[in-house]
Amino acid sequence: MHFDYGNSYKEKYKKTFYKDSSNQAKELISKYYEECPFKGCGWLSPLDTALLYSTIREHKPSNIMEVGCGYSTQVINYACSKNKENFSLYSFSDKNIVQKKGFESSNFVKGHFFDSWENFKINLNTVDLLYIDAGHNSFFALYYFFELMEPLKSGSLIHIHDIACLEKYVEAIESGTFDLKHFSHTNGNYGVTDEAWTIYYLLNKFKNYEVLFCSSYLNEYYSNKLDFITNIELGKFSNTKNEISFAPSSSLWLKKL
């Protein structure tokens, strides 16, 4: 089954996620922005980076599970160390992550996630923050929704990356400003739009999640309120081919109810 890249996206779904949380984001990020040495990279926009760092500093999660490692792992480690509280970080990745500065506190579980998870399951009821940035297709979205998100305890925070405004995905694909070679699969399907559509659909059916931030919506329509964030404009889809290039902002932050 393959979705139509958001072209049939319903207005009722849109209203659920595209809420104006710009004042809350400004208040949160402004508390910690100056102390954060991370200002974004090619795969994590300036706004997404600031939200990740500030959320960890504010909520101080002690047990974190990360599916997909890299730049985010360094941000998480650094923010947790600034909290000056004990924490555990389990990072699942199919890539070789060298133990170097910024990664010391991670417990790495290497290999394909489905295999690794079956052999190294942790008690999801103890997880305070679930960070997901891995496979981008509808199948994996279904898997992590039911297998990882649903067992979480009430109050747990969830981050899913590459969940952006669907109409912006479509506009960027059609205009050619979105580099499909990084976001398409061997069958030619646009994986990120399928993942986003699936998550939006599921969250409308399951009402036990509160949307905290949709960074894509904030970056596209409220960047003027967050203009203290360096290069925030580069997180817009229309700027993804700028010579100072970042991935478009696409962090969906949830709280389990």
C-alpha positions as YAML, in Angstrom:
chain: A
units: angstrom
residues:
- id: 1
  name: MET
  ca: [0.00, 0.00, 0.00]
- id: 2
  name: HIS
  ca: [1.32, 3.43, -0.88]
- id: 3
  name: PHE
  ca: [-0.13, 6.79, 0.10]
- id: 4
  name: ASP
  ca: [-0.42, 9.71, -2.30]
- id: 5
  name: TYR
  ca: [2.23, 11.98, -0.73]
- id: 6
  name: GLY
  ca: [-0.34, 13.99, 1.23]
- id: 7
  name: ASN
  ca: [-2.49, 15.13, -1.68]
- id: 8
  name: SER
  ca: [-5.60, 13.69, -0.03]
- id: 9
  name: TYR
  ca: [-4.66, 15.13, 3.36]
- id: 10
  name: LYS
  ca: [-7.85, 16.17, 5.15]
- id: 11
  name: GLU
  ca: [-8.37, 19.54, 6.80]
- id: 12
  name: LYS
  ca: [-9.58, 17.85, 10.00]
- id: 13
  name: TYR
  ca: [-6.18, 16.13, 10.40]
- id: 14
  name: LYS
  ca: [-4.35, 19.37, 9.81]
- id: 15
  name: LYS
  ca: [-6.09, 21.14, 12.69]
- id: 16
  name: THR
  ca: [-4.99, 18.47, 15.16]
- id: 17
  name: PHE
  ca: [-1.27, 19.06, 14.69]
- id: 18
  name: TYR
  ca: [-0.78, 22.55, 13.34]
- id: 19
  name: LYS
  ca: [-1.45, 24.39, 16.57]
- id: 20
  name: ASP
  ca: [0.25, 27.66, 17.40]
- id: 21
  name: SER
  ca: [2.69, 26.75, 20.15]
- id: 22
  name: SER
  ca: [5.12, 29.51, 19.14]
- id: 23
  name: ASN
  ca: [4.86, 31.36, 22.47]
- id: 24
  name: GLN
  ca: [5.59, 28.15, 24.39]
- id: 25
  name: ALA
  ca: [8.50, 27.35, 22.06]
- id: 26
  name: LYS
  ca: [9.93, 30.85, 22.43]
- id: 27
  name: GLU
  ca: [9.71, 30.71, 26.21]
- id: 28
  name: LEU
  ca: [11.28, 27.26, 26.37]
- id: 29
  name: ILE
  ca: [14.12, 27.78, 23.90]
- id: 30
  name: SER
  ca: [15.06, 31.26, 25.11]
- id: 31
  name: LYS
  ca: [15.83, 29.84, 28.58]
- id: 32
  name: TYR
  ca: [18.60, 27.60, 27.27]
- id: 33
  name: TYR
  ca: [19.61, 28.80, 23.81]
- id: 34
  name: GLU
  ca: [22.70, 30.79, 24.75]
- id: 35
  name: GLU
  ca: [24.26, 27.91, 26.72]
- id: 36
  name: CYS
  ca: [23.74, 25.38, 23.91]
- id: 37
  name: PRO
  ca: [26.84, 24.93, 21.70]
- id: 38
  name: PHE
  ca: [24.84, 23.05, 19.04]
- id: 39
  name: LYS
  ca: [23.24, 25.21, 16.35]
- id: 40
  name: GLY
  ca: [22.13, 22.56, 13.85]
- id: 41
  name: CYS
  ca: [23.69, 20.31, 11.22]
- id: 42
  name: GLY
  ca: [22.80, 18.98, 7.80]
- id: 43
  name: TRP
  ca: [20.23, 16.55, 9.18]
- id: 44
  name: LEU
  ca: [18.89, 18.52, 12.16]
- id: 45
  name: SER
  ca: [17.72, 22.08, 11.59]
- id: 46
  name: PRO
  ca: [18.58, 24.95, 13.97]
- id: 47
  name: LEU
  ca: [15.03, 24.91, 15.35]
- id: 48
  name: ASP
  ca: [14.94, 21.12, 15.78]
- id: 49
  name: THR
  ca: [18.29, 21.23, 17.57]
- id: 50
  name: ALA
  ca: [17.18, 24.02, 19.88]
- id: 51
  name: LEU
  ca: [13.93, 22.22, 20.73]
- id: 52
  name: LEU
  ca: [15.75, 18.97, 21.49]
- id: 53
  name: TYR
  ca: [18.32, 20.59, 23.75]
- id: 54
  name: SER
  ca: [15.83, 22.83, 25.55]
- id: 55
  name: THR
  ca: [13.27, 20.08, 26.09]
- id: 56
  name: ILE
  ca: [15.86, 17.87, 27.78]
- id: 57
  name: ARG
  ca: [17.12, 20.73, 29.92]
- id: 58
  name: GLU
  ca: [13.57, 21.62, 30.97]
- id: 59
  name: HIS
  ca: [12.10, 18.16, 31.59]
- id: 60
  name: LYS
  ca: [15.28, 16.39, 32.74]
- id: 61
  name: PRO
  ca: [14.47, 12.85, 31.51]
- id: 62
  name: SER
  ca: [16.49, 10.21, 33.33]
- id: 63
  name: ASN
  ca: [15.83, 7.25, 31.02]
- id: 64
  name: ILE
  ca: [16.12, 7.89, 27.28]
- id: 65
  name: MET
  ca: [15.77, 5.54, 24.34]
- id: 66
  name: GLU
  ca: [17.07, 6.73, 20.96]
- id: 67
  name: VAL
  ca: [16.32, 4.93, 17.70]
- id: 68
  name: GLY
  ca: [18.82, 6.28, 15.17]
- id: 69
  name: CYS
  ca: [22.10, 7.89, 16.32]
- id: 70
  name: GLY
  ca: [24.45, 10.69, 15.35]
- id: 71
  name: TYR
  ca: [24.30, 14.44, 15.93]
- id: 72
  name: SER
  ca: [21.22, 14.07, 18.12]
- id: 73
  name: THR
  ca: [23.15, 11.68, 20.39]
- id: 74
  name: GLN
  ca: [25.71, 14.40, 21.10]
- id: 75
  name: VAL
  ca: [22.99, 16.97, 21.81]
- id: 76
  name: ILE
  ca: [21.19, 14.59, 24.17]
- id: 77
  name: ASN
  ca: [24.38, 13.66, 26.03]
- id: 78
  name: TYR
  ca: [25.43, 17.27, 26.47]
- id: 79
  name: ALA
  ca: [22.00, 18.47, 27.62]
- id: 80
  name: CYS
  ca: [21.73, 15.62, 30.12]
- id: 81
  name: SER
  ca: [25.19, 16.35, 31.50]
- id: 82
  name: LYS
  ca: [24.17, 19.99, 32.03]
- id: 83
  name: ASN
  ca: [21.22, 18.78, 34.11]
- id: 84
  name: LYS
  ca: [23.74, 17.33, 36.58]
- id: 85
  name: GLU
  ca: [21.50, 14.36, 37.29]
- id: 86
  name: ASN
  ca: [21.99, 10.66, 36.69]
- id: 87
  name: PHE
  ca: [20.65, 9.46, 33.34]
- id: 88
  name: SER
  ca: [20.78, 6.46, 31.05]
- id: 89
  name: LEU
  ca: [20.74, 6.68, 27.26]
- id: 90
  name: TYR
  ca: [20.23, 3.60, 25.10]
- id: 91
  name: SER
  ca: [20.98, 4.34, 21.45]
- id: 92
  name: PHE
  ca: [20.00, 1.85, 18.76]
- id: 93
  name: SER
  ca: [21.84, 2.27, 15.47]
- id: 94
  name: ASP
  ca: [22.91, 0.22, 12.46]
- id: 95
  name: LYS
  ca: [25.90, 2.52, 11.98]
- id: 96
  name: ASN
  ca: [29.33, 2.37, 13.55]
- id: 97
  name: ILE
  ca: [29.45, 5.18, 16.11]
- id: 98
  name: VAL
  ca: [32.97, 5.72, 17.38]
- id: 99
  name: GLN
  ca: [33.22, 6.25, 21.12]
- id: 100
  name: LYS
  ca: [34.46, 9.82, 21.19]
- id: 101
  name: LYS
  ca: [33.71, 13.09, 22.91]
- id: 102
  name: GLY
  ca: [29.99, 13.63, 23.10]
- id: 103
  name: PHE
  ca: [29.09, 9.95, 23.07]
- id: 104
  name: GLU
  ca: [30.63, 8.69, 26.31]
- id: 105
  name: SER
  ca: [27.35, 8.26, 28.20]
- id: 106
  name: SER
  ca: [25.58, 6.28, 25.50]
- id: 107
  name: ASN
  ca: [24.86, 2.58, 25.70]
- id: 108
  name: PHE
  ca: [25.06, 1.63, 22.03]
- id: 109
  name: VAL
  ca: [23.08, -1.27, 20.63]
- id: 110
  name: LYS
  ca: [24.37, -1.85, 17.11]
- id: 111
  name: GLY
  ca: [22.58, -3.62, 14.30]
- id: 112
  name: HIS
  ca: [19.32, -3.58, 12.38]
- id: 113
  name: PHE
  ca: [16.72, -2.27, 14.82]
- id: 114
  name: PHE
  ca: [14.22, -5.13, 14.47]
- id: 115
  name: ASP
  ca: [16.92, -7.67, 15.33]
- id: 116
  name: SER
  ca: [18.49, -5.53, 18.04]
- id: 117
  name: TRP
  ca: [15.18, -4.79, 19.70]
- id: 118
  name: GLU
  ca: [14.17, -8.43, 19.92]
- id: 119
  name: ASN
  ca: [17.50, -9.28, 21.57]
- id: 120
  name: PHE
  ca: [17.84, -6.22, 23.76]
- id: 121
  name: LYS
  ca: [14.43, -5.00, 24.85]
- id: 122
  name: ILE
  ca: [14.24, -2.48, 27.65]
- id: 123
  name: ASN
  ca: [11.25, -1.81, 29.86]
- id: 124
  name: LEU
  ca: [9.39, 0.89, 27.97]
- id: 125
  name: ASN
  ca: [7.36, 1.73, 31.06]
- id: 126
  name: THR
  ca: [10.53, 3.25, 32.53]
- id: 127
  name: VAL
  ca: [11.37, 5.41, 29.49]
- id: 128
  name: ASP
  ca: [10.98, 9.17, 30.01]
- id: 129
  name: LEU
  ca: [11.94, 10.20, 26.47]
- id: 130
  name: LEU
  ca: [11.64, 8.16, 23.27]
- id: 131
  name: TYR
  ca: [13.59, 9.74, 20.39]
- id: 132
  name: ILE
  ca: [12.89, 8.30, 16.93]
- id: 133
  name: ASP
  ca: [14.78, 9.21, 13.76]
- id: 134
  name: ALA
  ca: [15.24, 6.04, 11.74]
- id: 135
  name: GLY
  ca: [13.31, 4.28, 8.96]
- id: 136
  name: HIS
  ca: [11.00, 6.62, 7.06]
- id: 137
  name: ASN
  ca: [8.11, 4.62, 5.67]
- id: 138
  name: SER
  ca: [4.60, 3.68, 6.69]
- id: 139
  name: PHE
  ca: [5.58, 0.17, 7.81]
- id: 140
  name: PHE
  ca: [8.13, 1.39, 10.34]
- id: 141
  name: ALA
  ca: [5.74, 4.12, 11.51]
- id: 142
  name: LEU
  ca: [3.12, 1.47, 12.25]
- id: 143
  name: TYR
  ca: [5.73, -0.63, 14.03]
- id: 144
  name: TYR
  ca: [7.10, 2.04, 16.33]
- id: 145
  name: PHE
  ca: [3.66, 3.46, 17.08]
- id: 146
  name: PHE
  ca: [2.27, 0.18, 18.40]
- id: 147
  name: GLU
  ca: [5.46, -1.49, 19.64]
- id: 148
  name: LEU
  ca: [7.28, 1.49, 21.17]
- id: 149
  name: MET
  ca: [4.90, 4.40, 21.74]
- id: 150
  name: GLU
  ca: [1.81, 2.60, 23.02]
- id: 151
  name: PRO
  ca: [3.57, 0.80, 25.93]
- id: 152
  name: LEU
  ca: [5.04, 4.06, 27.26]
- id: 153
  name: LYS
  ca: [3.88, 5.38, 30.60]
- id: 154
  name: SER
  ca: [1.71, 8.45, 30.97]
- id: 155
  name: GLY
  ca: [3.80, 11.61, 30.90]
- id: 156
  name: SER
  ca: [6.56, 10.20, 28.69]
- id: 157
  name: LEU
  ca: [7.88, 12.51, 25.98]
- id: 158
  name: ILE
  ca: [8.15, 11.36, 22.36]
- id: 159
  name: HIS
  ca: [10.11, 12.90, 19.52]
- id: 160
  name: ILE
  ca: [9.64, 11.73, 15.91]
- id: 161
  name: HIS
  ca: [11.82, 13.29, 13.25]
- id: 162
  name: ASP
  ca: [10.87, 13.88, 9.60]
- id: 163
  name: ILE
  ca: [7.21, 14.49, 10.46]
- id: 164
  name: ALA
  ca: [6.56, 17.79, 8.73]
- id: 165
  name: CYS
  ca: [3.69, 19.72, 7.18]
- id: 166
  name: LEU
  ca: [2.50, 17.41, 4.44]
- id: 167
  name: GLU
  ca: [1.54, 20.20, 2.06]
- id: 168
  name: LYS
  ca: [5.10, 21.52, 2.35]
- id: 169
  name: TYR
  ca: [6.51, 18.12, 1.42]
- id: 170
  name: VAL
  ca: [4.31, 18.10, -1.67]
- id: 171
  name: GLU
  ca: [5.18, 21.69, -2.64]
- id: 172
  name: ALA
  ca: [8.91, 21.04, -2.22]
- id: 173
  name: ILE
  ca: [8.80, 17.79, -4.20]
- id: 174
  name: GLU
  ca: [6.85, 19.36, -7.04]
- id: 175
  name: SER
  ca: [9.03, 22.48, -7.17]
- id: 176
  name: GLY
  ca: [12.26, 20.51, -7.08]
- id: 177
  name: THR
  ca: [13.61, 22.24, -3.95]
- id: 178
  name: PHE
  ca: [13.49, 18.98, -1.99]
- id: 179
  name: ASP
  ca: [16.35, 16.57, -2.66]
- id: 180
  name: LEU
  ca: [14.52, 13.28, -3.15]
- id: 181
  name: LYS
  ca: [17.63, 11.12, -3.34]
- id: 182
  name: HIS
  ca: [17.95, 11.34, 0.45]
- id: 183
  name: PHE
  ca: [14.31, 10.63, 1.13]
- id: 184
  name: SER
  ca: [13.15, 8.05, -1.42]
- id: 185
  name: HIS
  ca: [13.43, 4.29, -1.24]
- id: 186
  name: THR
  ca: [14.42, 1.79, -3.87]
- id: 187
  name: ASN
  ca: [10.83, 1.40, -5.01]
- id: 188
  name: GLY
  ca: [10.65, 5.12, -5.79]
- id: 189
  name: ASN
  ca: [8.18, 5.92, -3.03]
- id: 190
  name: TYR
  ca: [8.53, 9.09, -1.01]
- id: 191
  name: GLY
  ca: [9.12, 7.46, 2.37]
- id: 192
  name: VAL
  ca: [8.99, 10.55, 4.58]
- id: 193
  name: THR
  ca: [5.55, 11.58, 3.36]
- id: 194
  name: ASP
  ca: [4.21, 8.07, 3.93]
- id: 195
  name: GLU
  ca: [5.63, 8.06, 7.46]
- id: 196
  name: ALA
  ca: [4.15, 11.48, 8.24]
- id: 197
  name: TRP
  ca: [0.73, 10.63, 6.78]
- id: 198
  name: THR
  ca: [0.63, 7.39, 8.79]
- id: 199
  name: ILE
  ca: [1.55, 9.08, 12.07]
- id: 200
  name: TYR
  ca: [-0.96, 11.89, 11.54]
- id: 201
  name: TYR
  ca: [-3.66, 9.33, 10.80]
- id: 202
  name: LEU
  ca: [-2.87, 7.19, 13.86]
- id: 203
  name: LEU
  ca: [-2.73, 10.15, 16.21]
- id: 204
  name: ASN
  ca: [-6.20, 11.18, 15.08]
- id: 205
  name: LYS
  ca: [-7.51, 7.70, 15.87]
- id: 206
  name: PHE
  ca: [-5.68, 7.30, 19.18]
- id: 207
  name: LYS
  ca: [-6.43, 10.25, 21.45]
- id: 208
  name: ASN
  ca: [-3.90, 9.44, 24.16]
- id: 209
  name: TYR
  ca: [-1.19, 11.80, 22.88]
- id: 210
  name: GLU
  ca: [-0.80, 15.55, 23.25]
- id: 211
  name: VAL
  ca: [1.01, 17.44, 20.51]
- id: 212
  name: LEU
  ca: [3.55, 19.77, 22.09]
- id: 213
  name: PHE
  ca: [5.39, 21.11, 19.04]
- id: 214
  name: CYS
  ca: [5.31, 20.59, 15.29]
- id: 215
  name: SER
  ca: [8.55, 22.32, 14.34]
- id: 216
  name: SER
  ca: [7.75, 22.34, 10.64]
- id: 217
  name: TYR
  ca: [4.63, 24.41, 11.29]
- id: 218
  name: LEU
  ca: [6.52, 26.72, 13.65]
- id: 219
  name: ASN
  ca: [9.38, 27.24, 11.19]
- id: 220
  name: GLU
  ca: [7.15, 27.84, 8.19]
- id: 221
  name: TYR
  ca: [4.65, 30.21, 9.81]
- id: 222
  name: TYR
  ca: [6.06, 31.59, 13.07]
- id: 223
  name: SER
  ca: [9.80, 31.98, 12.49]
- id: 224
  name: ASN
  ca: [9.46, 35.73, 13.16]
- id: 225
  name: LYS
  ca: [8.75, 34.91, 16.82]
- id: 226
  name: LEU
  ca: [11.82, 32.69, 16.98]
- id: 227
  name: ASP
  ca: [14.22, 34.87, 15.02]
- id: 228
  name: PHE
  ca: [16.77, 34.83, 17.85]
- id: 229
  name: ILE
  ca: [17.65, 31.31, 16.65]
- id: 230
  name: THR
  ca: [20.62, 31.56, 14.30]
- id: 231
  name: ASN
  ca: [19.76, 30.57, 10.71]
- id: 232
  name: ILE
  ca: [16.18, 29.64, 11.59]
- id: 233
  name: GLU
  ca: [15.01, 30.66, 8.11]
- id: 234
  name: LEU
  ca: [17.16, 27.88, 6.64]
- id: 235
  name: GLY
  ca: [14.84, 25.35, 8.25]
- id: 236
  name: LYS
  ca: [12.10, 26.21, 5.77]
- id: 237
  name: PHE
  ca: [11.48, 23.85, 2.88]
- id: 238
  name: SER
  ca: [12.06, 26.61, 0.36]
- id: 239
  name: ASN
  ca: [15.61, 27.03, 1.66]
- id: 240
  name: THR
  ca: [16.77, 23.42, 1.66]
- id: 241
  name: LYS
  ca: [19.07, 24.04, -1.30]
- id: 242
  name: ASN
  ca: [20.73, 27.09, 0.24]
- id: 243
  name: GLU
  ca: [24.53, 26.88, 0.21]
- id: 244
  name: ILE
  ca: [24.39, 26.82, 4.03]
- id: 245
  name: SER
  ca: [22.16, 23.77, 3.98]
- id: 246
  name: PHE
  ca: [20.05, 22.21, 6.69]
- id: 247
  name: ALA
  ca: [17.31, 19.65, 6.50]
- id: 248
  name: PRO
  ca: [13.91, 21.31, 6.85]
- id: 249
  name: SER
  ca: [12.52, 21.46, 10.38]
- id: 250
  name: SER
  ca: [10.45, 18.35, 10.95]
- id: 251
  name: SER
  ca: [10.34, 17.42, 14.64]
- id: 252
  name: LEU
  ca: [7.03, 16.29, 16.09]
- id: 253
  name: TRP
  ca: [7.03, 16.45, 19.90]
- id: 254
  name: LEU
  ca: [4.34, 14.53, 21.81]
- id: 255
  name: LYS
  ca: [3.43, 13.73, 25.40]
- id: 256
  name: LYS
  ca: [1.80, 10.42, 26.27]
- id: 257
  name: LEU
  ca: [-1.44, 11.00, 28.18]
...
